[in-house]
Amino acid sequence: GAGVSQTPSNKVTEKGKYVELRCDPISGHTALYWYRQSLGQGPEFLIYFQGTGAADDSGLPNDRFFAVRPEGSVSTLKIQRTERGDSAVYLCASSLTVPPRTGELFFGEGSRLTVL
Amino acid sequence: AQKITQTQPGMFVQEKEAVTLDCTYDTSDQSYGLFWYKQPSSGEMIFLIYQGSYDEQNATEGRYSLNFQKARKSANLVISASQLGDSAMYFCAMREGRTRGATNKLIFGTGTLLAVQP
């Protein structure tokens, strides 16, 4: 597709369950980012991939959060033992390896996670 | 630590008028980038405009311009001739890192909700 695609768009789960969120970046973009946006806040950085490897995972809040990108394209954000505080919109973004001067990120529409 | 501050939680503007959305930033890096993104109700973040810390001219993109005042560490967004479709959340962001484009990791402010009135 032309843009960043994220699935599911909405996910409701119960506390303690396991969740996977998927991101399909723009074709040719080797850099991929996950952000989390809580209600009334700006997006907060979680993790950044350059190709298949996580170049910076400093934003992951704890070891319940994990992300993979095995073939350097699609990425999956995995959340174990979900807690109510994990409820947020999870945004994925991609950019060129050597970004243009502006270095802009291209975002998907996000996956809204609600933990009951 | 790098930080972005947007002090206006909400703004109103009449259609066809200009509006300024405030943004101040804090960083110890000499090289950095400043961005504005628009987030409509669909949730997607849409890139609007970019200003590099070494750019001498204020950035402009169509109806958007960035009033960059480096000494004051401010990067206000000016939207001219507002349209109803401009109603959205607007986020100011800064690229972290000493090397331009090294990580592209952005730090965002809390946003300003703009409502354009007919």
Chai-1 contact restraints between the chains, C-beta under 6 A:
chainA,res_idxA,chainB,res_idxB,connection_type,confidence,min_distance_angstrom,max_distance_angstrom,comment,restraint_id
A,Q41,B,T110,contact,1.0,0.0,6.0,A-B,restraint_1
A,G42,B,F91,contact,1.0,0.0,6.0,A-B,restraint_2
A,G42,B,F108,contact,1.0,0.0,6.0,A-B,restraint_3
A,G42,B,G109,contact,1.0,0.0,6.0,A-B,restraint_4
A,G42,B,T110,contact,1.0,0.0,6.0,A-B,restraint_5
A,G42,B,G111,contact,1.0,0.0,6.0,A-B,restraint_6
A,P43,B,F108,contact,1.0,0.0,6.0,A-B,restraint_7
A,F45,B,K105,contact,1.0,0.0,6.0,A-B,restraint_8
A,Y48,B,K105,contact,1.0,0.0,6.0,A-B,restraint_9
A,S95,B,N104,contact,1.0,0.0,6.0,A-B,restraint_10
A,P99,B,G101,contact,1.0,0.0,6.0,A-B,restraint_11
A,P99,B,N104,contact,1.0,0.0,6.0,A-B,restraint_12
A,T102,B,Y50,contact,1.0,0.0,6.0,A-B,restraint_13
A,G103,B,G33,contact,1.0,0.0,6.0,A-B,restraint_14
A,G103,B,G101,contact,1.0,0.0,6.0,A-B,restraint_15
A,G103,B,N104,contact,1.0,0.0,6.0,A-B,restraint_16
A,E104,B,F47,contact,1.0,0.0,6.0,A-B,restraint_17
A,F107,B,E44,contact,1.0,0.0,6.0,A-B,restraint_18
A,F107,B,M45,contact,1.0,0.0,6.0,A-B,restraint_19
A,E109,B,S42,contact,1.0,0.0,6.0,A-B,restraint_20
A,E109,B,G43,contact,1.0,0.0,6.0,A-B,restraint_21
A,E109,B,E44,contact,1.0,0.0,6.0,A-B,restraint_22
A,G110,B,G43,contact,1.0,0.0,6.0,A-B,restraint_23
